[in-house]
Amino acid sequence: MTATSAPFGLQPAYSPQGMASAPGLVAGIASGYNTNILKYQPVKLDTDGTLIVAAAGDVDIIGSFAGVSWVDAQGVLHSSNMWTAGTVCTAGGSPFYAWVWNDPNQVFRIQCDGALAKSVGGQIDFSNITAGSSTTGLSACTASAASLTTSGQNQLRIVGLDPAIGNAWGDAYTIVQVQIAQHQYIANKVAV
């Protein structure tokens, strides 16, 4: 039974195409962007094509943040779960990469902030979207059980119950499998 709230963000579960990959966007975050971006945190594309943190209620989301990597002046490769607010990228240096799971068909797993009855085909919104740890660099965002709709448009489409041990519909903090219902690359579709 999922009786404990232990959120883990928007984690990739599987891809219908076979492999859940997170492509790298060269210079995918604006130098000096002043907000932490945590691994498994929902992100969207800004008007200049760089990644920014998504907000609860945003209409368009591109995917889930997977981290950053860069090569320093000595040629050493570095990787991090998170983008640290205010990081300035050196002009003329090696490019850095922002990694993001952005496949519109990607299936993710996320814990709800409350009990959720069986609701495959329904849609829900994010809650606690900026929650997480700057120590581990990991998101703790959740899905809002109270936002469930079967006739409207929300941020996430429920495609099933996550097969985690002890997880069941109606548990205090149900874990569900979802797709992004309001994806920046495809048209939106209302819940069924």
SULSUL-V920380 format. One record per residue. N is the residue number from 0. RES is the residue in three letters. D_LAST is the distance of its C-alpha to the last C-alpha in Angstrom with 2 decimals. Layout:
N,RES,D_LAST ; N,RES,D_LAST
This chain:
0,MET,26.97 ; 1,THR,25.71 ; 2,ALA,27.85 ; 3,THR,29.15 ; 4,SER,27.75 ; 5,ALA,28.71 ; 6,PRO,26.35 ; 7,PHE,26.80 ; 8,GLY,24.70 ; 9,LEU,22.13 ; 10,GLN,23.73 ; 11,PRO,23.01 ; 12,ALA,22.11 ; 13,TYR,22.14 ; 14,SER,21.56 ; 15,PRO,20.18 ; 16,GLN,23.34 ; 17,GLY,25.59 ; 18,MET,27.11 ; 19,ALA,25.71 ; 20,SER,28.19 ; 21,ALA,28.82 ; 22,PRO,30.74 ; 23,GLY,33.50 ; 24,LEU,33.72 ; 25,VAL,37.41 ; 26,ALA,38.28 ; 27,GLY,34.57 ; 28,ILE,35.33 ; 29,ALA,37.75 ; 30,SER,41.15 ; 31,GLY,41.63 ; 32,TYR,37.93 ; 33,ASN,38.42 ; 34,THR,35.43 ; 35,ASN,35.04 ; 36,ILE,32.13 ; 37,LEU,31.49 ; 38,LYS,30.31 ; 39,TYR,26.57 ; 40,GLN,26.10 ; 41,PRO,23.38 ; 42,VAL,25.19 ; 43,LYS,24.83 ; 44,LEU,27.23 ; 45,ASP,29.70 ; 46,THR,31.08 ; 47,ASP,33.90 ; 48,GLY,31.66 ; 49,THR,32.49 ; 50,LEU,30.25 ; 51,ILE,29.88 ; 52,VAL,28.14 ; 53,ALA,24.64 ; 54,ALA,24.24 ; 55,ALA,21.68 ; 56,GLY,19.63 ; 57,ASP,20.61 ; 58,VAL,18.34 ; 59,ASP,19.47 ; 60,ILE,20.34 ; 61,ILE,22.15 ; 62,GLY,22.11 ; 63,SER,24.09 ; 64,PHE,27.86 ; 65,ALA,30.05 ; 66,GLY,33.54 ; 67,VAL,36.50 ; 68,SER,39.63 ; 69,TRP,42.88 ; 70,VAL,46.48 ; 71,ASP,49.19 ; 72,ALA,52.58 ; 73,GLN,54.14 ; 74,GLY,51.60 ; 75,VAL,49.85 ; 76,LEU,46.09 ; 77,HIS,44.13 ; 78,SER,40.52 ; 79,SER,38.67 ; 80,ASN,35.34 ; 81,MET,35.30 ; 82,TRP,36.39 ; 83,THR,39.01 ; 84,ALA,38.99 ; 85,GLY,41.76 ; 86,THR,42.53 ; 87,VAL,44.64 ; 88,CYS,44.71 ; 89,THR,48.19 ; 90,ALA,48.63 ; 91,GLY,50.02 ; 92,GLY,49.12 ; 93,SER,46.96 ; 94,PRO,43.32 ; 95,PHE,40.85 ; 96,TYR,37.37 ; 97,ALA,34.16 ; 98,TRP,31.78 ; 99,VAL,27.98 ; 100,TRP,25.09 ; 101,ASN,23.42 ; 102,ASP,21.77 ; 103,PRO,18.29 ; 104,ASN,17.31 ; 105,GLN,19.03 ; 106,VAL,17.54 ; 107,PHE,18.98 ; 108,ARG,19.68 ; 109,ILE,19.97 ; 110,GLN,21.12 ; 111,CYS,19.52 ; 112,ASP,22.01 ; 113,GLY,21.37 ; 114,ALA,19.89 ; 115,LEU,16.23 ; 116,ALA,15.09 ; 117,LYS,13.03 ; 118,SER,9.57 ; 119,VAL,8.52 ; 120,GLY,5.24 ; 121,GLY,6.00 ; 122,GLN,8.42 ; 123,ILE,12.11 ; 124,ASP,15.34 ; 125,PHE,18.69 ; 126,SER,21.55 ; 127,ASN,25.21 ; 128,ILE,24.62 ; 129,THR,28.39 ; 130,ALA,29.46 ; 131,GLY,31.52 ; 132,SER,35.08 ; 133,SER,37.43 ; 134,THR,39.69 ; 135,THR,37.39 ; 136,GLY,35.35 ; 137,LEU,32.07 ; 138,SER,29.00 ; 139,ALA,27.79 ; 140,CYS,24.62 ; 141,THR,21.81 ; 142,ALA,18.18 ; 143,SER,17.88 ; 144,ALA,16.59 ; 145,ALA,17.04 ; 146,SER,14.68 ; 147,LEU,11.47 ; 148,THR,8.74 ; 149,THR,5.40 ; 150,SER,6.12 ; 151,GLY,8.41 ; 152,GLN,9.76 ; 153,ASN,11.70 ; 154,GLN,13.99 ; 155,LEU,12.53 ; 156,ARG,9.49 ; 157,ILE,10.12 ; 158,VAL,11.05 ; 159,GLY,13.43 ; 160,LEU,16.34 ; 161,ASP,19.41 ; 162,PRO,22.30 ; 163,ALA,24.79 ; 164,ILE,27.50 ; 165,GLY,26.98 ; 166,ASN,23.35 ; 167,ALA,21.14 ; 168,TRP,18.08 ; 169,GLY,19.57 ; 170,ASP,22.44 ; 171,ALA,23.93 ; 172,TYR,22.78 ; 173,THR,19.98 ; 174,ILE,19.80 ; 175,VAL,16.49 ; 176,GLN,15.88 ; 177,VAL,13.90 ; 178,GLN,13.91 ; 179,ILE,14.73 ; 180,ALA,11.84 ; 181,GLN,14.62 ; 182,HIS,17.22 ; 183,GLN,20.44 ; 184,TYR,20.78 ; 185,ILE,17.62 ; 186,ALA,15.53 ; 187,ASN,12.52 ; 188,LYS,8.96 ; 189,VAL,6.60 ; 190,ALA,3.80 ; 191,VAL,0.00
